[in-house]
Amino acid sequence: MTQLKITAGPFTFGAKLEEALAPKTCAAFLARLPFESQVVHVRWSGEGVWIPLGDLDFEVGYENHTSYPAPGQIILYPGGISETEILLAYGGVHFACKMGQLAGNHFITITSGQENLAALGKATLWQGAQKIVFARG
């Protein structure tokens, strides 16, 4: 099981890749580590932060996909109706865009630091974009 360290804003989270459930998505993401970007608060989906990735192509289809990620689950939307994106749920999420409901591949689960998820979400909502770094942990 591949472990990750995620630093988002002032918070650090431990996480695991869901390699048995989303092997292609995990392999595509691992090839891009360390992955650095920034998270902004979602517009349509509820209590989540996201990384807009435009037309970045991870070359994966749907696997282990959901429209309702639980707090601490991270999904990759591989593109199509909307742009490619990564979403981290910190509370209730119904994953969507202005065109309607979407589904993304659940490929990472937060394993430590969950108590800071809501604080990250609120900081992103009220203070703006937060830097995020995914690295092997």
Backbone bond lengths (Angstrom), bond angles and torsions (degrees), N, CA, C in turn:
res aa  C-N    CA-C-N  psi(-1)  N-CA   C-N-CA  omega(-1)  CA-C   N-CA-C  phi
1 M - - - 1.448 - - 1.526 108.94 -
2 T 1.315 116.06 125.13 1.460 121.22 -178.76 1.524 109.68 -83.67
3 Q 1.315 115.57 125.99 1.455 122.55 178.63 1.518 109.32 -97.79
4 L 1.334 115.56 144.62 1.454 122.16 178.00 1.517 110.33 -123.47
5 K 1.315 114.72 154.93 1.461 122.46 169.02 1.520 105.33 -115.12
6 I 1.320 116.37 125.48 1.459 121.82 179.21 1.524 107.88 -116.59
7 T 1.316 116.10 122.15 1.459 121.14 174.64 1.519 106.59 -109.39
8 A 1.332 115.86 119.99 1.463 121.84 -177.85 1.519 108.42 -132.62
9 G 1.328 116.24 116.61 1.457 119.18 -174.38 1.523 107.32 58.03
10 P 1.334 118.68 -134.40 1.465 120.95 -179.54 1.535 113.22 -87.39
11 F 1.311 118.50 6.28 1.463 122.55 -172.59 1.525 112.26 -107.38
12 T 1.334 115.24 149.30 1.454 121.84 175.63 1.526 108.26 -122.29
13 F 1.324 115.72 134.89 1.459 122.72 -179.21 1.525 109.59 -125.95
14 G 1.320 116.20 143.00 1.453 121.46 167.45 1.515 107.10 -91.74
15 A 1.329 117.01 148.51 1.459 120.02 -177.69 1.520 109.58 -152.56
16 K 1.326 115.39 164.03 1.462 120.89 174.99 1.517 108.88 -128.61
17 L 1.322 114.83 145.75 1.456 120.51 173.20 1.526 108.50 -79.72
18 E 1.306 117.23 138.44 1.471 123.32 178.90 1.534 108.61 -89.57
19 E 1.334 116.03 64.16 1.464 121.97 -172.52 1.526 113.58 -65.56
20 A 1.323 118.24 -31.59 1.467 120.07 179.38 1.526 111.22 -73.03
21 L 1.336 117.51 -30.78 1.462 122.11 -175.81 1.529 113.54 -93.36
22 A 1.321 116.53 -29.66 1.471 120.87 -177.79 1.531 109.30 -138.85
23 P 1.329 117.66 63.33 1.472 120.23 -172.81 1.526 114.77 -62.53
24 K 1.316 118.60 -39.89 1.467 120.61 -178.34 1.527 111.07 -69.87
25 T 1.319 116.43 -41.84 1.461 120.61 178.81 1.523 110.30 -64.06
26 C 1.331 116.72 -44.56 1.464 120.66 179.34 1.522 111.35 -61.91
27 A 1.332 117.38 -44.46 1.468 120.71 179.70 1.530 110.96 -62.68
28 A 1.321 117.31 -42.06 1.460 121.02 179.31 1.524 111.08 -64.15
29 F 1.329 117.10 -38.19 1.459 120.70 179.85 1.526 110.74 -72.83
30 L 1.333 117.14 -43.15 1.467 120.83 178.66 1.525 111.23 -56.03
31 A 1.311 116.97 -37.48 1.461 121.16 -179.26 1.528 112.03 -65.03
32 R 1.330 117.44 -16.51 1.468 121.62 -177.88 1.527 112.95 -104.60
33 L 1.332 118.00 5.09 1.466 120.38 -179.30 1.528 110.66 -76.87
34 P 1.321 119.27 146.81 1.464 124.43 -7.25 1.533 110.31 -70.06
35 F 1.318 114.94 144.04 1.463 121.92 -177.39 1.519 107.40 -110.35
36 E 1.321 117.08 118.48 1.463 122.41 -177.88 1.516 109.91 -119.57
37 S 1.332 115.11 137.17 1.460 120.47 178.19 1.519 107.90 -162.97
38 Q 1.315 115.78 -154.22 1.455 121.35 172.16 1.517 108.47 -141.17
39 V 1.331 115.09 148.67 1.459 120.36 177.06 1.515 108.99 -103.00
40 V 1.318 114.75 144.10 1.457 122.46 172.38 1.530 106.73 -124.44
41 H 1.308 116.65 162.23 1.461 119.63 -179.49 1.523 110.10 -73.53
42 V 1.341 115.70 142.81 1.462 120.48 179.62 1.527 110.53 -63.46
43 R 1.330 115.08 157.30 1.458 120.54 179.86 1.512 111.81 -101.75
44 W 1.322 117.99 -35.42 1.458 121.70 -170.17 1.522 113.57 -116.91
45 S 1.315 118.05 -19.45 1.463 121.39 -161.62 1.519 116.64 -97.30
46 G 1.308 119.82 -10.85 1.464 119.46 179.76 1.516 111.63 113.47
47 E 1.340 116.17 -130.09 1.459 122.00 -174.56 1.530 109.90 -97.61
48 G 1.317 114.67 83.23 1.454 120.94 -179.72 1.509 110.28 -155.71
49 V 1.324 114.75 162.64 1.454 121.73 172.69 1.521 106.79 -121.30
50 W 1.327 116.35 151.76 1.454 118.55 -175.49 1.508 112.12 -139.50
51 I 1.325 114.10 159.47 1.449 123.15 175.44 1.522 106.65 -114.14
52 P 1.331 118.36 104.67 1.462 119.50 176.58 1.522 109.60 -72.42
53 L 1.334 116.75 129.97 1.460 121.53 -174.40 1.528 113.46 -120.13
54 G 1.323 116.90 9.39 1.459 119.91 175.96 1.510 112.30 57.00
55 D 1.327 116.11 -126.34 1.462 120.15 -176.90 1.532 112.79 -99.96
56 L 1.345 118.22 17.67 1.463 121.19 176.11 1.525 108.84 -57.40
57 D 1.316 116.73 127.78 1.457 121.73 -175.14 1.526 110.20 -109.04
58 F 1.317 117.09 112.20 1.462 121.94 176.34 1.528 111.36 -81.48
59 E 1.324 116.37 -4.88 1.460 122.59 179.15 1.528 112.55 56.31
60 V 1.331 115.79 43.54 1.465 122.04 175.26 1.523 108.41 -130.79
61 G 1.315 115.88 154.11 1.454 121.71 172.43 1.516 108.72 -101.51
62 Y 1.307 114.99 -157.81 1.454 119.56 179.52 1.526 111.32 -78.99
63 E 1.330 116.21 135.41 1.455 123.55 171.27 1.523 107.16 -156.60
64 N 1.307 116.53 134.69 1.463 122.01 -177.90 1.530 110.66 51.00
65 H 1.324 116.65 42.13 1.466 121.26 -173.66 1.529 111.94 -87.56
66 T 1.314 113.83 151.58 1.455 122.25 -179.08 1.521 109.91 -150.50
67 S 1.312 115.03 153.96 1.459 121.40 171.85 1.527 111.11 -102.23
68 Y 1.347 115.89 -6.43 1.463 121.43 -175.22 1.525 111.23 -128.75
69 P 1.325 118.81 66.15 1.459 118.81 178.01 1.526 110.87 -64.46
70 A 1.310 116.68 140.25 1.463 122.62 177.58 1.527 109.63 -80.41
71 P 1.320 117.08 160.52 1.463 118.90 176.88 1.534 110.32 -54.54
72 G 1.337 114.73 130.80 1.454 120.94 -179.21 1.517 113.97 93.06
73 Q 1.319 117.42 -4.50 1.454 120.02 175.76 1.531 109.05 -95.18
74 I 1.332 114.91 141.65 1.456 121.58 179.58 1.517 107.53 -117.83
75 I 1.326 115.16 131.66 1.460 120.60 -178.78 1.525 110.09 -121.47
76 L 1.339 114.36 152.56 1.458 121.97 173.74 1.513 107.71 -114.41
77 Y 1.310 115.98 122.18 1.464 120.69 171.33 1.520 105.94 -93.96
78 P 1.358 117.85 116.53 1.455 120.30 -172.41 1.529 115.08 -77.23
79 G 1.306 118.09 3.44 1.456 121.11 178.96 1.514 111.59 99.71
80 G 1.314 115.07 169.96 1.465 121.17 -178.74 1.509 109.79 137.66
81 I 1.316 117.24 -94.92 1.460 122.50 179.15 1.523 110.45 -68.72
82 S 1.313 115.80 -38.37 1.455 123.09 -179.86 1.528 107.51 -125.05
83 E 1.328 117.02 -179.91 1.453 119.94 179.85 1.526 111.53 -72.97
84 T 1.312 116.63 161.83 1.458 122.17 174.06 1.520 108.08 -62.53
85 E 1.330 116.10 140.27 1.457 119.48 178.94 1.512 111.42 -158.66
86 I 1.325 114.95 160.18 1.461 123.39 171.41 1.514 106.25 -117.62
87 L 1.332 116.90 134.15 1.461 122.17 -178.27 1.515 109.63 -125.95
88 L 1.329 116.40 134.82 1.457 124.19 174.08 1.521 108.01 -113.47
89 A 1.333 115.96 117.83 1.467 120.52 178.10 1.527 109.62 -82.46
90 Y 1.341 116.21 131.08 1.464 120.01 173.50 1.525 111.04 -112.94
91 G 1.302 117.39 -8.04 1.465 123.95 177.81 1.512 107.84 -157.69
92 G 1.325 117.07 -147.99 1.457 121.24 -179.29 1.520 112.12 -68.94
93 V 1.329 116.85 125.73 1.466 122.36 -179.74 1.519 110.05 -130.78
94 H 1.329 115.48 133.48 1.464 123.80 167.28 1.519 103.60 -122.16
95 F 1.324 116.22 96.28 1.459 123.31 -170.05 1.521 111.03 -62.78
96 A 1.337 115.95 123.30 1.464 120.88 -175.41 1.522 110.44 -157.58
97 C 1.331 114.03 168.86 1.460 122.57 172.02 1.527 106.81 -132.64
98 K 1.316 117.89 -176.63 1.456 119.35 -178.80 1.521 112.51 -64.41
99 M 1.341 117.79 -18.08 1.462 122.17 177.81 1.533 112.51 -85.96
100 G 1.354 117.22 -12.59 1.464 120.75 -179.92 1.516 112.87 129.98
101 Q 1.315 115.50 -164.06 1.460 122.80 -174.52 1.529 111.85 -65.16
102 L 1.350 114.78 141.56 1.456 123.15 176.10 1.522 108.66 -124.52
103 A 1.322 117.01 170.08 1.460 123.07 171.87 1.516 107.83 -135.20
104 G 1.319 115.87 140.37 1.452 121.25 178.65 1.512 110.66 -128.12
105 N 1.323 115.46 158.73 1.463 122.25 -177.83 1.524 110.45 -79.45
106 H 1.351 116.49 116.11 1.460 120.49 174.71 1.528 106.71 -73.85
107 F 1.358 115.61 111.05 1.456 119.17 -175.77 1.524 114.52 -128.54
108 I 1.318 118.14 -9.70 1.464 122.24 175.94 1.525 108.34 -135.72
109 T 1.339 115.28 140.80 1.463 121.28 174.38 1.526 108.71 -126.17
110 I 1.325 116.85 128.29 1.464 122.58 175.39 1.528 108.01 -67.38
111 T 1.344 117.00 130.68 1.469 121.47 -179.01 1.525 113.13 -113.71
112 S 1.315 117.38 -16.93 1.470 119.91 175.58 1.523 109.00 -148.27
113 G 1.324 114.92 149.93 1.454 120.80 -178.44 1.515 113.92 89.93
114 Q 1.354 116.85 8.22 1.468 120.62 -178.17 1.528 112.78 -54.09
115 E 1.332 116.54 -28.84 1.461 119.68 -178.79 1.530 111.83 -64.10
116 N 1.331 117.93 -14.69 1.468 121.56 179.64 1.525 114.05 -100.96
117 L 1.332 117.59 0.91 1.465 119.96 -178.41 1.528 112.61 -60.79
118 A 1.331 116.65 -48.03 1.469 119.74 -178.99 1.529 111.01 -64.01
119 A 1.327 117.07 -37.87 1.469 120.16 178.71 1.534 110.49 -64.74
120 L 1.335 117.26 -38.92 1.463 120.04 175.79 1.525 110.34 -62.51
121 G 1.323 116.55 -45.58 1.460 120.23 179.19 1.513 112.47 -60.06
122 K 1.314 116.77 -45.54 1.460 120.40 -179.51 1.521 111.98 -67.48
123 A 1.341 117.15 -37.90 1.468 119.98 177.22 1.525 110.13 -63.43
124 T 1.325 116.35 -40.55 1.459 120.55 179.90 1.528 110.68 -66.90
125 L 1.335 116.57 -40.29 1.458 120.80 179.33 1.526 111.42 -65.13
126 W 1.322 117.86 -46.59 1.454 121.07 -170.84 1.522 114.85 -95.56
127 Q 1.346 117.33 -23.81 1.464 119.87 -177.69 1.522 112.89 -109.49
128 G 1.334 117.13 -14.18 1.457 120.20 178.65 1.512 113.30 103.45
129 A 1.326 114.87 -169.38 1.457 122.55 -174.04 1.525 111.60 -54.19
130 Q 1.326 114.77 142.30 1.458 122.53 178.77 1.529 108.41 -122.27
131 K 1.313 116.76 138.17 1.467 121.11 176.67 1.526 108.86 -66.08
132 I 1.348 116.75 143.02 1.462 121.85 175.95 1.518 108.82 -136.90
133 V 1.339 115.47 137.80 1.460 122.26 178.90 1.522 107.92 -133.14
134 F 1.330 116.35 128.08 1.457 123.76 173.88 1.532 106.55 -106.30
135 A 1.335 117.22 128.27 1.455 121.66 177.83 1.524 108.96 -143.21
136 R 1.306 115.90 160.26 1.473 118.48 174.09 1.512 107.81 -61.16
137 G 1.332 115.30 138.85 1.454 118.57 -174.32 1.463 113.70 -113.51
